[in-house]
Amino acid sequence: MVEAAWYIIFAAFVLDYVLGDPRNLPHPVVYMGRAIGFFEPRFRRFFIKPFTAGLVFAVFLIISAYCLALALVWSAGRIHPFFGAGVQVLLLFYCFSVKSLKDAALAVAQPLGAKDLAAARRSLSMIVGRETRTLEASGITRAAVETVAENFVDGFLSPLFWALVLGVPGAVAYKMVNTLDSMVGYNNDIYALFGRAAARIDDAANFVPARLSVFVIAAAAFFVPEASGAGAFKTGFSQGRQHKSPNAGFPEAAFAGALRIRLGGPGIYHGRQVDKPCIGDRFDEPHLPAILSACRLMQTAALAGLAAAIFLAALHQAAGMGQ
């Protein structure tokens, strides 16, 4: 019941590849966000210390997401095995965001190609946390590529990893972890203490997938003509730690090395300048084609990750049948 069979992983990936993020269907992340908004003030009132409140709050919601998904899968399987498999496919499909990530990046590239910087900044502001109103073309391109690289892990590789480890409910629990971090994991006056546990749990959940991403991106780069597999591997591990995040630097450095572009550097977040180190500093500034190349590399890396996951899931299933 908690094992993600290879055909469930494959079907969920195909659904995401074809449909992306359908706006006319209810999305579990929306309900996760509502649950976070509902429980936050209640946990703040119940616990005096903000850190304790935030820790119990995060653990409660993550465990609840896992248990609810597990109960849903179990109940559907009791009705009929095919129904149970269908529910797992649907839940895992909602955990992937390869197509929506590509579409969001191309929505930045299109006005940028038409030299409409204002429209490109508006599109970029929908997918990044930094302020975009002062960014020029190279800054917009850099931010878009960084988002594609980082969200390859958050939006695909990490949920895939946790689906293999803990089944589809594990992928759903990871989405709660990621949603918590995006809503309360800020180092500001409101969330510095309350959101610290959520941010640290997110760091832990992405630790292994972020480092595995270098191997996956490097392997994928060999199938993308304009990319360098050796460059992705070398830069990914030599400069992956040159980032304020313990995880985001690895996929970003792998993309920088693969596409031979400079990423990172200072940016303005929530009205405050953050001096991030450069990644791939020996390369040139990125230009518009880098966004398109990043999308191709991300999609190819997703296929490589999918192939590896299907192989591992099928191998585990065959081993179980042989016992």
C-alpha positions as YAML, in Angstrom:
chain: A
units: angstrom
residues:
- id: 1
  name: MET
  ca: [0.00, 0.00, 0.00]
- id: 2
  name: VAL
  ca: [2.90, 2.38, 0.64]
- id: 3
  name: GLU
  ca: [4.99, 1.28, -2.31]
- id: 4
  name: ALA
  ca: [4.79, 3.35, -5.48]
- id: 5
  name: ALA
  ca: [4.63, 0.82, -8.33]
- id: 6
  name: TRP
  ca: [6.48, 1.67, -11.52]
- id: 7
  name: TYR
  ca: [3.26, 2.01, -13.55]
- id: 8
  name: ILE
  ca: [1.85, 4.52, -11.03]
- id: 9
  name: ILE
  ca: [4.98, 6.66, -11.34]
- id: 10
  name: PHE
  ca: [4.88, 6.43, -15.13]
- id: 11
  name: ALA
  ca: [1.17, 7.27, -15.39]
- id: 12
  name: ALA
  ca: [1.52, 10.24, -13.02]
- id: 13
  name: PHE
  ca: [4.41, 11.58, -15.08]
- id: 14
  name: VAL
  ca: [2.47, 11.22, -18.34]
- id: 15
  name: LEU
  ca: [-0.50, 13.06, -16.83]
- id: 16
  name: ASP
  ca: [1.74, 15.90, -15.71]
- id: 17
  name: TYR
  ca: [3.50, 16.01, -19.09]
- id: 18
  name: VAL
  ca: [0.17, 16.27, -20.92]
- id: 19
  name: LEU
  ca: [-2.02, 18.28, -18.54]
- id: 20
  name: GLY
  ca: [0.40, 20.21, -16.37]
- id: 21
  name: ASP
  ca: [-1.40, 22.12, -13.63]
- id: 22
  name: PRO
  ca: [-5.09, 22.17, -14.68]
- id: 23
  name: ARG
  ca: [-6.62, 25.40, -13.37]
- id: 24
  name: ASN
  ca: [-10.19, 24.11, -13.48]
- id: 25
  name: LEU
  ca: [-9.54, 21.24, -11.06]
- id: 26
  name: PRO
  ca: [-9.10, 21.49, -7.27]
- id: 27
  name: HIS
  ca: [-5.43, 21.20, -6.27]
- id: 28
  name: PRO
  ca: [-4.30, 19.60, -2.99]
- id: 29
  name: VAL
  ca: [-1.69, 22.34, -2.51]
- id: 30
  name: VAL
  ca: [-4.52, 24.89, -2.33]
- id: 31
  name: TYR
  ca: [-6.06, 22.96, 0.55]
- id: 32
  name: MET
  ca: [-2.65, 22.60, 2.16]
- id: 33
  name: GLY
  ca: [-2.29, 26.37, 2.04]
- id: 34
  name: ARG
  ca: [-5.73, 26.81, 3.60]
- id: 35
  name: ALA
  ca: [-4.86, 24.34, 6.36]
- id: 36
  name: ILE
  ca: [-1.64, 26.25, 7.08]
- id: 37
  name: GLY
  ca: [-3.56, 29.52, 7.26]
- id: 38
  name: PHE
  ca: [-6.22, 27.97, 9.51]
- id: 39
  name: PHE
  ca: [-3.91, 26.29, 12.02]
- id: 40
  name: GLU
  ca: [-1.14, 28.90, 12.26]
- id: 41
  name: PRO
  ca: [-2.95, 31.36, 14.59]
- id: 42
  name: ARG
  ca: [-4.29, 28.49, 16.71]
- id: 43
  name: PHE
  ca: [-0.86, 26.99, 17.31]
- id: 44
  name: ARG
  ca: [0.56, 30.44, 18.02]
- id: 45
  name: ARG
  ca: [-2.08, 30.95, 20.72]
- id: 46
  name: PHE
  ca: [-1.68, 27.49, 22.23]
- id: 47
  name: PHE
  ca: [2.13, 27.59, 22.65]
- id: 48
  name: ILE
  ca: [3.92, 30.51, 24.29]
- id: 49
  name: LYS
  ca: [7.29, 30.06, 22.57]
- id: 50
  name: PRO
  ca: [7.15, 30.76, 18.81]
- id: 51
  name: PHE
  ca: [9.73, 28.11, 17.91]
- id: 52
  name: THR
  ca: [7.88, 25.39, 19.83]
- id: 53
  name: ALA
  ca: [4.59, 26.47, 18.27]
- id: 54
  name: GLY
  ca: [6.10, 26.38, 14.77]
- id: 55
  name: LEU
  ca: [7.73, 22.99, 15.33]
- id: 56
  name: VAL
  ca: [4.56, 21.27, 16.57]
- id: 57
  name: PHE
  ca: [2.53, 23.07, 13.89]
- id: 58
  name: ALA
  ca: [4.80, 21.83, 11.07]
- id: 59
  name: VAL
  ca: [5.05, 18.25, 12.36]
- id: 60
  name: PHE
  ca: [1.28, 18.08, 12.90]
- id: 61
  name: LEU
  ca: [0.49, 19.20, 9.34]
- id: 62
  name: ILE
  ca: [3.11, 16.97, 7.70]
- id: 63
  name: ILE
  ca: [1.95, 13.87, 9.57]
- id: 64
  name: SER
  ca: [-1.67, 14.79, 8.88]
- id: 65
  name: ALA
  ca: [-0.98, 15.09, 5.13]
- id: 66
  name: TYR
  ca: [0.73, 11.68, 5.11]
- id: 67
  name: CYS
  ca: [-2.04, 9.99, 7.12]
- id: 68
  name: LEU
  ca: [-4.85, 11.52, 5.07]
- id: 69
  name: ALA
  ca: [-3.20, 10.42, 1.82]
- id: 70
  name: LEU
  ca: [-2.55, 6.96, 3.24]
- id: 71
  name: ALA
  ca: [-6.18, 6.65, 4.38]
- id: 72
  name: LEU
  ca: [-7.43, 7.78, 0.98]
- id: 73
  name: VAL
  ca: [-5.23, 5.27, -0.86]
- id: 74
  name: TRP
  ca: [-6.22, 2.47, 1.54]
- id: 75
  name: SER
  ca: [-9.94, 3.25, 1.28]
- id: 76
  name: ALA
  ca: [-9.80, 3.43, -2.53]
- id: 77
  name: GLY
  ca: [-7.92, 0.12, -2.65]
- id: 78
  name: ARG
  ca: [-10.57, -1.52, -0.48]
- id: 79
  name: ILE
  ca: [-13.20, -0.56, -3.05]
- id: 80
  name: HIS
  ca: [-11.17, -1.98, -5.93]
- id: 81
  name: PRO
  ca: [-7.42, -2.33, -6.65]
- id: 82
  name: PHE
  ca: [-7.77, -0.38, -9.89]
- id: 83
  name: PHE
  ca: [-9.50, 2.44, -8.03]
- id: 84
  name: GLY
  ca: [-6.70, 2.45, -5.48]
- id: 85
  name: ALA
  ca: [-4.10, 2.64, -8.24]
- id: 86
  name: GLY
  ca: [-6.02, 5.48, -9.90]
- id: 87
  name: VAL
  ca: [-6.09, 7.50, -6.69]
- id: 88
  name: GLN
  ca: [-2.34, 7.02, -6.29]
- id: 89
  name: VAL
  ca: [-1.74, 8.18, -9.87]
- id: 90
  name: LEU
  ca: [-3.87, 11.27, -9.31]
- id: 91
  name: LEU
  ca: [-2.17, 12.18, -6.02]
- id: 92
  name: LEU
  ca: [1.31, 11.74, -7.47]
- id: 93
  name: PHE
  ca: [0.34, 13.67, -10.58]
- id: 94
  name: TYR
  ca: [-0.52, 16.63, -8.33]
- id: 95
  name: CYS
  ca: [2.94, 16.38, -6.75]
- id: 96
  name: PHE
  ca: [4.76, 16.82, -10.08]
- id: 97
  name: SER
  ca: [5.09, 20.16, -11.85]
- id: 98
  name: VAL
  ca: [7.41, 19.66, -14.82]
- id: 99
  name: LYS
  ca: [5.03, 21.04, -17.46]
- id: 100
  name: SER
  ca: [3.85, 23.99, -15.37]
- id: 101
  name: LEU
  ca: [7.46, 24.90, -14.61]
- id: 102
  name: LYS
  ca: [8.33, 24.83, -18.32]
- id: 103
  name: ASP
  ca: [5.23, 26.88, -19.20]
- id: 104
  name: ALA
  ca: [6.04, 29.47, -16.52]
- id: 105
  name: ALA
  ca: [9.60, 29.86, -17.78]
- id: 106
  name: LEU
  ca: [8.46, 30.19, -21.40]
- id: 107
  name: ALA
  ca: [5.94, 32.83, -20.29]
- id: 108
  name: VAL
  ca: [8.98, 34.89, -19.26]
- id: 109
  name: ALA
  ca: [10.96, 34.09, -22.40]
- id: 110
  name: GLN
  ca: [8.21, 35.12, -24.83]
- id: 111
  name: PRO
  ca: [7.93, 38.83, -23.84]
- id: 112
  name: LEU
  ca: [11.67, 38.94, -23.23]
- id: 113
  name: GLY
  ca: [12.20, 37.87, -26.83]
- id: 114
  name: ALA
  ca: [9.88, 40.68, -27.92]
- id: 115
  name: LYS
  ca: [11.96, 43.09, -25.77]
- id: 116
  name: ASP
  ca: [8.96, 43.79, -23.55]
- id: 117
  name: LEU
  ca: [10.86, 43.92, -20.28]
- id: 118
  name: ALA
  ca: [7.85, 45.11, -18.28]
- id: 119
  name: ALA
  ca: [5.79, 42.06, -19.29]
- id: 120
  name: ALA
  ca: [8.76, 39.75, -18.75]
- id: 121
  name: ARG
  ca: [9.22, 41.17, -15.24]
- id: 122
  name: ARG
  ca: [5.53, 40.64, -14.47]
- id: 123
  name: SER
  ca: [5.67, 37.03, -15.61]
- id: 124
  name: LEU
  ca: [8.87, 36.46, -13.67]
- id: 125
  name: SER
  ca: [7.39, 37.93, -10.50]
- id: 126
  name: MET
  ca: [4.82, 35.11, -10.52]
- id: 127
  name: ILE
  ca: [7.49, 32.43, -10.04]
- id: 128
  name: VAL
  ca: [10.31, 34.03, -8.02]
- id: 129
  name: GLY
  ca: [10.60, 35.52, -4.55]
- id: 130
  name: ARG
  ca: [12.94, 38.36, -5.50]
- id: 131
  name: GLU
  ca: [11.87, 41.80, -6.64]
- id: 132
  name: THR
  ca: [11.85, 42.03, -10.43]
- id: 133
  name: ARG
  ca: [11.03, 45.67, -11.22]
- id: 134
  name: THR
  ca: [14.68, 46.72, -11.62]
- id: 135
  name: LEU
  ca: [15.95, 43.65, -13.47]
- id: 136
  name: GLU
  ca: [17.37, 44.02, -16.96]
- id: 137
  name: ALA
  ca: [17.32, 41.30, -19.63]
- id: 138
  name: SER
  ca: [20.29, 39.35, -18.27]
- id: 139
  name: GLY
  ca: [18.91, 39.50, -14.72]
- id: 140
  name: ILE
  ca: [15.50, 38.29, -15.88]
- id: 141
  name: THR
  ca: [17.12, 35.43, -17.79]
- id: 142
  name: ARG
  ca: [19.31, 34.50, -14.83]
- id: 143
  name: ALA
  ca: [16.35, 34.45, -12.44]
- id: 144
  name: ALA
  ca: [14.26, 32.33, -14.82]
- id: 145
  name: VAL
  ca: [17.03, 29.74, -15.28]
- id: 146
  name: GLU
  ca: [17.66, 29.60, -11.52]
- id: 147
  name: THR
  ca: [13.96, 28.98, -10.93]
- id: 148
  name: VAL
  ca: [13.87, 26.17, -13.49]
- id: 149
  name: ALA
  ca: [16.94, 24.57, -11.89]
- id: 150
  name: GLU
  ca: [15.82, 24.87, -8.27]
- id: 151
  name: ASN
  ca: [12.23, 23.86, -8.93]
- id: 152
  name: PHE
  ca: [13.34, 20.80, -10.87]
- id: 153
  name: VAL
  ca: [14.17, 19.43, -7.42]
- id: 154
  name: ASP
  ca: [11.20, 20.90, -5.53]
- id: 155
  name: GLY
  ca: [8.68, 20.20, -8.27]
- id: 156
  name: PHE
  ca: [9.81, 16.81, -9.48]
- id: 157
  name: LEU
  ca: [12.88, 15.06, -8.11]
- id: 158
  name: SER
  ca: [12.06, 15.40, -4.40]
- id: 159
  name: PRO
  ca: [8.44, 14.19, -4.65]
- id: 160
  name: LEU
  ca: [9.67, 11.36, -6.89]
- id: 161
  name: PHE
  ca: [12.34, 10.47, -4.31]
- id: 162
  name: TRP
  ca: [9.88, 10.44, -1.41]
- id: 163
  name: ALA
  ca: [7.37, 8.43, -3.46]
- id: 164
  name: LEU
  ca: [10.05, 5.76, -3.84]
- id: 165
  name: VAL
  ca: [10.93, 5.89, -0.13]
- id: 166
  name: LEU
  ca: [7.49, 6.24, 1.49]
- id: 167
  name: GLY
  ca: [5.05, 5.61, -1.32]
- id: 168
  name: VAL
  ca: [2.64, 8.13, -2.79]
- id: 169
  name: PRO
  ca: [1.64, 9.38, 0.72]
- id: 170
  name: GLY
  ca: [5.31, 10.26, 1.20]
- id: 171
  name: ALA
  ca: [5.21, 12.47, -1.90]
- id: 172
  name: VAL
  ca: [2.05, 14.17, -0.57]
- id: 173
  name: ALA
  ca: [3.74, 14.73, 2.79]
- id: 174
  name: TYR
  ca: [6.69, 16.27, 0.94]
- id: 175
  name: LYS
  ca: [4.35, 18.71, -0.82]
- id: 176
  name: MET
  ca: [3.11, 19.80, 2.61]
- id: 177
  name: VAL
  ca: [6.74, 20.29, 3.69]
- id: 178
  name: ASN
  ca: [7.41, 22.39, 0.61]
- id: 179
  name: THR
  ca: [4.20, 24.40, 0.99]
- id: 180
  name: LEU
  ca: [4.98, 25.10, 4.65]
- id: 181
  name: ASP
  ca: [8.43, 26.38, 3.71]
- id: 182
  name: SER
  ca: [7.01, 28.64, 0.99]
- id: 183
  name: MET
  ca: [4.42, 30.13, 3.38]
- id: 184
  name: VAL
  ca: [6.16, 30.36, 6.77]
- id: 185
  name: GLY
  ca: [9.83, 29.54, 6.17]
- id: 186
  name: TYR
  ca: [11.01, 33.17, 6.09]
- id: 187
  name: ASN
  ca: [13.74, 34.79, 8.15]
- id: 188
  name: ASN
  ca: [11.81, 37.93, 9.05]
- id: 189
  name: ASP
  ca: [10.21, 39.44, 12.14]
- id: 190
  name: ILE
  ca: [7.03, 37.36, 11.80]
- id: 191
  name: TYR
  ca: [8.49, 33.95, 10.96]
- id: 192
  name: ALA
  ca: [12.12, 33.95, 12.10]
- id: 193
  name: LEU
  ca: [11.26, 31.68, 15.05]
- id: 194
  name: PHE
  ca: [7.84, 30.28, 14.15]
- id: 195
  name: GLY
  ca: [8.88, 29.23, 10.64]
- id: 196
  name: ARG
  ca: [12.37, 28.01, 11.49]
- id: 197
  name: ALA
  ca: [11.34, 24.37, 11.99]
- id: 198
  name: ALA
  ca: [9.43, 24.29, 8.70]
- id: 199
  name: ALA
  ca: [12.46, 25.69, 6.87]
- id: 200
  name: ARG
  ca: [14.81, 23.15, 8.48]
- id: 201
  name: ILE
  ca: [12.47, 20.25, 7.70]
- id: 202
  name: ASP
  ca: [12.35, 21.42, 4.08]
- id: 203
  name: ASP
  ca: [16.17, 21.52, 4.02]
- id: 204
  name: ALA
  ca: [16.30, 17.96, 5.36]
- id: 205
  name: ALA
  ca: [13.67, 16.68, 2.92]
- id: 206
  name: ASN
  ca: [15.58, 18.09, -0.07]
- id: 207
  name: PHE
  ca: [19.09, 17.21, 1.11]
- id: 208
  name: VAL
  ca: [19.49, 13.90, -0.74]
- id: 209
  name: PRO
  ca: [17.43, 14.78, -3.86]
- id: 210
  name: ALA
  ca: [19.38, 18.03, -4.35]
- id: 211
  name: ARG
  ca: [22.66, 16.15, -4.47]
- id: 212
  name: LEU
  ca: [21.24, 13.38, -6.62]
- id: 213
  name: SER
  ca: [20.07, 16.08, -9.02]
- id: 214
  name: VAL
  ca: [23.65, 16.74, -10.11]
- id: 215
  name: PHE
  ca: [23.96, 13.16, -11.39]
- id: 216
  name: VAL
  ca: [20.55, 13.32, -13.09]
- id: 217
  name: ILE
  ca: [21.19, 16.72, -14.70]
- id: 218
  name: ALA
  ca: [24.67, 15.67, -15.85]
- id: 219
  name: ALA
  ca: [23.29, 12.49, -17.42]
- id: 220
  name: ALA
  ca: [20.52, 14.45, -19.13]
- id: 221
  name: ALA
  ca: [22.98, 17.04, -20.46]
- id: 222
  name: PHE
  ca: [24.58, 14.42, -22.69]
- id: 223
  name: PHE
  ca: [21.29, 14.29, -24.63]
- id: 224
  name: VAL
  ca: [20.86, 18.06, -24.96]
- id: 225
  name: PRO
  ca: [23.09, 19.30, -27.82]
- id: 226
  name: GLU
  ca: [23.92, 22.68, -26.32]
- id: 227
  name: ALA
  ca: [24.65, 21.31, -22.84]
- id: 228
  name: SER
  ca: [27.74, 19.74, -21.28]
- id: 229
  name: GLY
  ca: [27.37, 16.69, -19.07]
- id: 230
  name: ALA
  ca: [30.92, 16.97, -17.77]
- id: 231
  name: GLY
  ca: [30.39, 20.67, -17.06]
- id: 232
  name: ALA
  ca: [27.20, 19.94, -15.12]
- id: 233
  name: PHE
  ca: [28.91, 17.32, -12.97]
- id: 234
  name: LYS
  ca: [32.07, 19.35, -12.33]
- id: 235
  name: THR
  ca: [30.38, 22.67, -11.55]
- id: 236
  name: GLY
  ca: [27.53, 20.99, -9.68]
- id: 237
  name: PHE
  ca: [29.80, 19.49, -7.07]
- id: 238
  name: SER
  ca: [32.57, 22.10, -7.05]
- id: 239
  name: GLN
  ca: [30.24, 25.10, -6.62]
- id: 240
  name: GLY
  ca: [27.02, 23.55, -5.32]
- id: 241
  name: ARG
  ca: [27.73, 24.80, -1.81]
- id: 242
  name: GLN
  ca: [28.17, 28.40, -2.99]
- id: 243
  name: HIS
  ca: [24.61, 29.30, -2.10]
- id: 244
  name: LYS
  ca: [22.81, 30.53, 1.00]
- id: 245
  name: SER
  ca: [20.50, 27.52, 0.72]
- id: 246
  name: PRO
  ca: [22.07, 24.16, 1.65]
- id: 247
  name: ASN
  ca: [20.32, 22.54, -1.32]
- id: 248
  name: ALA
  ca: [19.40, 25.01, -4.08]
- id: 249
  name: GLY
  ca: [23.02, 25.54, -5.10]
- id: 250
  name: PHE
  ca: [23.50, 21.99, -6.39]
- id: 251
  name: PRO
  ca: [20.92, 22.00, -9.21]
- id: 252
  name: GLU
  ca: [21.71, 25.65, -9.99]
- id: 253
  name: ALA
  ca: [25.43, 24.89, -10.25]
- id: 254
  name: ALA
  ca: [24.72, 21.84, -12.40]
- id: 255
  name: PHE
  ca: [22.61, 23.97, -14.77]
- id: 256
  name: ALA
  ca: [25.29, 26.69, -14.80]
- id: 257
  name: GLY
  ca: [27.98, 24.16, -15.73]
- id: 258
  name: ALA
  ca: [25.82, 22.38, -18.27]
- id: 259
  name: LEU
  ca: [24.77, 25.58, -20.07]
- id: 260
  name: ARG
  ca: [28.03, 27.47, -19.41]
- id: 261
  name: ILE
  ca: [26.30, 30.49, -17.88]
- id: 262
  name: ARG
  ca: [26.74, 32.57, -14.75]
- id: 263
  name: LEU
  ca: [24.03, 32.33, -12.11]
- id: 264
  name: GLY
  ca: [23.57, 33.65, -8.59]
- id: 265
  name: GLY
  ca: [24.78, 37.04, -7.44]
- id: 266
  name: PRO
  ca: [22.97, 39.73, -5.41]
- id: 267
  name: GLY
  ca: [19.21, 40.21, -5.52]
- id: 268
  name: ILE
  ca: [16.50, 42.11, -3.67]
- id: 269
  name: TYR
  ca: [14.15, 39.99, -1.55]
- id: 270
  name: HIS
  ca: [11.26, 41.49, 0.42]
- id: 271
  name: GLY
  ca: [12.80, 44.96, 0.15]
- id: 272
  name: ARG
  ca: [16.23, 43.89, 1.33]
- id: 273
  name: GLN
  ca: [19.34, 43.19, -0.77]
- id: 274
  name: VAL
  ca: [20.71, 39.69, -0.38]
- id: 275
  name: ASP
  ca: [24.29, 39.17, -1.54]
- id: 276
  name: LYS
  ca: [24.34, 35.65, -2.92]
- id: 277
  name: PRO
  ca: [27.65, 34.36, -4.31]
- id: 278
  name: CYS
  ca: [28.03, 33.81, -8.04]
- id: 279
  name: ILE
  ca: [27.83, 30.29, -9.41]
- id: 280
  name: GLY
  ca: [29.67, 29.52, -12.61]
- id: 281
  name: ASP
  ca: [31.60, 32.79, -12.30]
- id: 282
  name: ARG
  ca: [34.01, 31.76, -15.07]
- id: 283
  name: PHE
  ca: [31.12, 31.68, -17.56]
- id: 284
  name: ASP
  ca: [29.35, 34.53, -19.38]
- id: 285
  name: GLU
  ca: [26.13, 36.28, -18.43]
- id: 286
  name: PRO
  ca: [23.04, 34.36, -19.64]
- id: 287
  name: HIS
  ca: [21.01, 35.49, -22.62]
- id: 288
  name: LEU
  ca: [17.49, 34.64, -23.79]
- id: 289
  name: PRO
  ca: [18.32, 31.25, -25.42]
- id: 290
  name: ALA
  ca: [19.47, 30.03, -21.98]
- id: 291
  name: ILE
  ca: [15.84, 29.91, -20.78]
- id: 292
  name: LEU
  ca: [14.85, 27.64, -23.65]
- id: 293
  name: SER
  ca: [17.93, 25.48, -23.10]
- id: 294
  name: ALA
  ca: [17.18, 25.28, -19.38]
- id: 295
  name: CYS
  ca: [13.66, 24.05, -20.14]
- id: 296
  name: ARG
  ca: [14.99, 21.38, -22.50]
- id: 297
  name: LEU
  ca: [17.57, 20.31, -19.93]
- id: 298
  name: MET
  ca: [14.99, 20.22, -17.14]
- id: 299
  name: GLN
  ca: [12.55, 18.10, -19.17]
- id: 300
  name: THR
  ca: [15.33, 15.72, -20.24]
- id: 301
  name: ALA
  ca: [16.51, 15.46, -16.62]
- id: 302
  name: ALA
  ca: [12.93, 14.65, -15.59]
- id: 303
  name: LEU
  ca: [12.88, 11.82, -18.13]
- id: 304
  name: ALA
  ca: [16.21, 10.56, -16.80]
- id: 305
  name: GLY
  ca: [14.90, 10.66, -13.23]
- id: 306
  name: LEU
  ca: [11.72, 8.92, -14.33]
- id: 307
  name: ALA
  ca: [13.68, 6.12, -16.03]
- id: 308
  name: ALA
  ca: [15.81, 5.59, -12.92]
- id: 309
  name: ALA
  ca: [12.74, 5.59, -10.65]
- id: 310
  name: ILE
  ca: [10.85, 3.10, -12.84]
- id: 311
  name: PHE
  ca: [13.88, 0.82, -12.88]
- id: 312
  name: LEU
  ca: [14.24, 0.93, -9.07]
- id: 313
  name: ALA
  ca: [10.51, 0.46, -8.48]
- id: 314
  name: ALA
  ca: [10.31, -2.47, -10.93]
- id: 315
  name: LEU
  ca: [13.44, -4.03, -9.40]
- id: 316
  name: HIS
  ca: [11.98, -3.74, -5.90]
- id: 317
  name: GLN
  ca: [8.66, -5.20, -7.08]
- id: 318
  name: ALA
  ca: [10.42, -8.13, -8.78]
- id: 319
  name: ALA
  ca: [12.47, -8.78, -5.64]
- id: 320
  name: GLY
  ca: [9.29, -8.81, -3.56]
- id: 321
  name: MET
  ca: [7.60, -11.26, -5.91]
- id: 322
  name: GLY
  ca: [10.63, -13.54, -5.79]
- id: 323
  name: GLN
  ca: [10.49, -13.93, -2.03]
...
